[in-house]
Amino acid sequence: MSDLVTRQDTDGCAVLTLNRPDKLNALTVAMFRELRTHVTALYKDESIGCVVLRGAGKCFSAGHDLADIAEGEAVPSRGWHSETLRLMERLPKPVIAAVHGHCYTGALEVALAADFIIAADSARFGDTHAKWALTPIWGMSQRLPRRVGIATAKRLMFTAEMIGAAEALRIGLAEMVVPEGEFESAILKLAQQITANSPFSHAANKRLLEATDARDMDSGLQWEILNAEGVGPDMQARIAAFTGKSGKPKS
């Protein structure tokens, strides 16, 4: 594997970095191939409790490489990009998109496949498919309205408007915004908060939330009851650590 997407593990968190800074991390088939390889490996890596996806250099990513589009991309199969993002979205561990600088169109589709977005105050978001007479095939039409509501999604898609971090926070696109100078520490703090909690619960909660998204309340409640995954193997140890007791049954 080359270094178009790098991986660095720290204290149970894997940081995947889009690494084409000289091209503003514009997304190519080769980059997606490396991203897919990393994501596939993370399914099997029990030492990792949280994943951060970010960009090297000045920004997260300026989006899909227009030169690649114009030349005609050789993808392994129809829908392969979308399938790759779906694999990332369904990782049984939390995935954070850490966005600074540009995050446009294809890059926004990538970020939306994370569980949520943390943004530096320098972040700018936009969907420019309509500007180039393109239509989304990586998930924009499905994930953006689920995140911000259908009317706001239409506004962003129809106008190709660029919005800043504060507006992204207001509409629910980003979950939190931090000053650029505090971005690194904020990412680390958030990852530590997540990895401190049970990986069993994270995986079970992700499956539960996905299965019941957009269901009516009653059927969602029934699903929660009937498909509850019980307690994790780390429950007793966690309670014991909190109470100061061994957690072992008395003989």
C-alpha positions as CSV (number, residue, x, y, z in Angstrom):
1,M,0.0,0.0,0.0
2,S,1.3,3.5,-0.8
3,D,0.5,6.5,1.4
4,L,-2.5,8.1,-0.2
5,V,-4.4,7.2,3.1
6,T,-2.3,6.7,6.2
7,R,-3.1,5.1,9.5
8,Q,-1.8,5.9,12.9
9,D,-2.9,4.2,16.1
10,T,-2.8,5.9,19.4
11,D,-4.4,4.6,22.7
12,G,-7.1,2.5,20.9
13,C,-7.9,5.1,18.3
14,A,-7.0,4.7,14.6
15,V,-6.5,8.0,12.7
16,L,-7.0,7.6,8.9
17,T,-5.6,10.6,7.0
18,L,-6.4,11.5,3.4
19,N,-2.9,12.2,2.2
20,R,-2.7,14.1,-1.0
21,P,-2.1,17.6,0.5
22,D,-0.5,18.9,-2.7
23,K,-3.9,18.3,-4.4
24,L,-6.0,19.4,-1.5
25,N,-6.7,15.7,-0.9
26,A,-8.9,15.5,-4.0
27,L,-10.4,12.0,-4.0
28,T,-9.3,9.4,-6.6
29,V,-10.0,5.8,-7.2
30,A,-6.6,5.0,-5.8
31,M,-7.4,6.9,-2.6
32,F,-10.7,5.0,-2.2
33,R,-8.9,1.7,-2.7
34,E,-6.5,2.5,0.2
35,L,-9.4,3.8,2.4
36,R,-11.3,0.5,1.7
37,T,-8.3,-1.6,2.6
38,H,-7.9,0.3,5.9
39,V,-11.6,0.0,6.7
40,T,-11.6,-3.7,6.0
41,A,-8.7,-4.2,8.3
42,L,-10.4,-2.3,11.1
43,Y,-13.4,-4.7,11.1
44,K,-11.0,-7.3,12.5
45,D,-8.9,-5.2,14.8
46,E,-10.2,-5.4,18.3
47,S,-7.5,-3.2,19.7
48,I,-9.2,-0.2,18.1
49,G,-12.3,1.4,19.8
50,C,-12.6,4.6,17.7
51,V,-11.7,5.8,14.2
52,V,-11.0,9.3,13.1
53,L,-11.0,10.3,9.5
54,R,-9.2,13.5,8.6
55,G,-7.2,15.3,5.9
56,A,-3.5,16.2,5.7
57,G,-2.4,19.7,5.0
58,K,-4.7,22.7,4.5
59,C,-8.0,20.8,4.4
60,F,-10.1,17.7,4.8
61,S,-10.6,17.4,1.1
62,A,-11.7,19.6,-1.8
63,G,-13.8,16.8,-3.1
64,H,-13.8,14.3,-6.0
65,D,-10.9,14.9,-8.4
66,L,-12.5,16.6,-11.4
67,A,-9.6,15.5,-13.6
68,D,-10.3,11.9,-12.8
69,I,-14.0,12.4,-13.6
70,A,-13.2,14.0,-16.9
71,E,-10.8,11.3,-18.0
72,G,-13.3,8.5,-17.0
73,E,-12.5,6.6,-13.9
74,A,-11.8,2.9,-14.0
75,V,-13.8,1.6,-10.9
76,P,-13.9,-2.1,-10.0
77,S,-17.7,-2.2,-10.2
78,R,-20.7,0.1,-10.4
79,G,-21.4,1.6,-7.0
80,W,-18.0,0.7,-5.7
81,H,-17.4,4.2,-4.2
82,S,-20.7,4.1,-2.4
83,E,-20.1,0.5,-1.2
84,T,-16.8,1.6,0.2
85,L,-18.4,4.4,2.3
86,R,-21.1,2.0,3.4
87,L,-18.4,-0.3,4.7
88,M,-17.0,2.5,6.7
89,E,-20.4,3.6,7.9
90,R,-21.1,0.1,9.2
91,L,-17.9,-0.3,11.1
92,P,-18.8,-1.7,14.6
93,K,-17.0,1.2,16.3
94,P,-17.6,4.9,16.3
95,V,-16.2,6.9,13.3
96,I,-15.5,10.6,13.5
97,A,-14.9,12.9,10.5
98,A,-12.6,15.6,11.7
99,V,-13.0,18.4,9.2
100,H,-10.9,21.5,8.7
101,G,-10.8,23.7,5.6
102,H,-12.5,22.5,2.5
103,C,-15.1,19.7,2.6
104,Y,-17.0,19.9,-0.7
105,T,-19.2,17.5,-2.6
106,G,-17.5,14.1,-2.7
107,A,-15.6,15.0,0.4
108,L,-18.8,15.9,2.1
109,E,-20.3,12.5,1.1
110,V,-17.3,10.9,2.7
111,A,-17.6,12.9,5.9
112,L,-21.4,12.1,6.1
113,A,-20.6,8.4,6.1
114,A,-18.9,8.9,9.5
115,D,-21.1,8.8,12.6
116,F,-20.7,12.5,13.1
117,I,-18.5,15.5,12.2
118,I,-16.3,17.6,14.4
119,A,-15.3,20.8,12.6
120,A,-12.5,23.3,13.1
121,D,-13.8,26.9,12.8
122,S,-12.0,27.1,9.4
123,A,-14.2,24.3,7.9
124,R,-16.3,25.1,4.9
125,F,-18.9,22.7,3.5
126,G,-20.8,22.5,0.2
127,D,-22.4,20.3,-2.4
128,T,-21.5,21.4,-5.9
129,H,-22.9,18.5,-7.9
130,A,-25.3,20.9,-9.6
131,K,-22.6,23.4,-10.5
132,W,-20.9,20.8,-12.7
133,A,-24.0,19.1,-14.0
134,L,-23.4,16.0,-11.9
135,T,-25.6,13.9,-9.7
136,P,-24.6,12.2,-6.5
137,I,-23.7,8.5,-6.4
138,W,-21.8,8.3,-3.2
139,G,-24.7,8.9,-0.8
140,M,-25.4,12.6,-0.7
141,S,-29.1,12.3,-1.5
142,Q,-29.6,9.8,1.3
143,R,-27.3,10.9,4.1
144,L,-27.5,14.7,3.8
145,P,-31.3,15.0,4.4
146,R,-31.1,12.5,7.2
147,R,-28.6,14.8,8.9
148,V,-30.0,18.2,8.2
149,G,-33.6,17.7,7.1
150,I,-34.9,17.5,3.5
151,A,-35.6,21.2,3.0
152,T,-32.1,22.2,4.1
153,A,-30.6,19.5,2.0
154,K,-32.5,20.7,-1.0
155,R,-31.3,24.3,-0.4
156,L,-27.7,23.2,-0.2
157,M,-28.0,20.9,-3.2
158,F,-29.9,23.4,-5.4
159,T,-27.8,26.5,-4.6
160,A,-24.3,24.8,-4.4
161,E,-23.9,27.3,-1.5
162,M,-20.7,27.1,0.6
163,I,-21.4,27.3,4.3
164,G,-19.0,27.9,7.3
165,A,-18.6,25.9,10.4
166,A,-21.0,27.9,12.5
167,E,-23.8,27.4,10.0
168,A,-22.9,23.7,9.7
169,L,-23.3,23.5,13.5
170,R,-26.6,25.4,13.4
171,I,-28.2,23.1,10.8
172,G,-26.9,19.9,12.5
173,L,-24.4,19.0,9.8
174,A,-21.5,19.3,12.4
175,E,-21.8,18.2,16.0
176,M,-19.3,20.6,17.4
177,V,-17.0,23.4,16.3
178,V,-13.7,24.2,17.9
179,P,-11.0,26.9,17.1
180,E,-8.4,25.8,14.6
181,G,-5.7,26.1,17.2
182,E,-7.5,23.7,19.5
183,F,-8.5,21.2,16.8
184,E,-5.8,18.6,17.5
185,S,-6.5,18.5,21.3
186,A,-10.3,18.4,20.7
187,I,-10.0,15.4,18.4
188,L,-7.9,13.6,21.0
189,K,-10.2,14.4,23.9
190,L,-13.2,13.2,22.0
191,A,-11.5,10.0,20.9
192,Q,-10.5,9.3,24.5
193,Q,-14.0,9.9,25.8
194,I,-15.3,7.3,23.3
195,T,-12.6,4.7,23.8
196,A,-13.1,4.9,27.6
197,N,-16.5,3.4,27.1
198,S,-17.5,-0.2,26.2
199,P,-16.8,-1.3,22.7
200,F,-19.6,-3.8,23.1
201,S,-22.1,-1.0,23.7
202,H,-20.7,1.1,20.8
203,A,-21.2,-1.8,18.4
204,A,-24.6,-2.8,19.7
205,N,-25.8,0.9,19.7
206,K,-24.7,1.5,16.2
207,R,-26.6,-1.6,15.0
208,L,-29.7,-0.5,17.0
209,L,-29.6,3.1,15.7
210,E,-29.2,2.0,12.1
211,A,-31.9,-0.6,12.2
212,T,-34.5,1.8,13.7
213,D,-33.6,5.0,11.8
214,A,-36.8,6.6,10.3
215,R,-39.1,3.9,11.9
216,D,-42.2,5.0,13.7
217,M,-41.8,5.2,17.5
218,D,-43.8,2.0,18.4
219,S,-42.0,-0.3,15.9
220,G,-38.7,1.2,17.0
221,L,-39.4,0.5,20.6
222,Q,-40.4,-3.1,19.8
223,W,-37.2,-3.5,17.8
224,E,-35.2,-2.3,20.8
225,I,-36.9,-4.8,23.1
226,L,-36.8,-7.8,20.8
227,N,-33.3,-7.3,19.5
228,A,-31.5,-6.1,22.6
229,E,-28.0,-7.6,22.7
230,G,-27.9,-7.9,26.4
231,V,-24.8,-7.0,28.4
232,G,-21.2,-7.0,27.3
233,P,-18.3,-9.2,28.6
234,D,-16.8,-6.1,30.2
235,M,-19.8,-5.1,32.3
236,Q,-18.7,-6.7,35.5
237,A,-15.2,-5.3,35.3
238,R,-16.5,-1.8,34.6
239,I,-18.9,-1.9,37.5
240,A,-16.3,-3.3,39.8
241,A,-13.8,-0.6,38.8
242,F,-16.4,2.1,39.6
243,T,-17.6,0.6,42.9
244,G,-14.2,-0.6,44.0
245,K,-15.5,-4.1,44.5
246,S,-14.2,-7.2,42.7
247,G,-17.5,-8.0,41.0
248,K,-16.9,-11.7,41.6
249,P,-19.9,-13.7,43.0
250,K,-19.6,-14.8,46.6
251,S,-18.9,-18.5,47.1
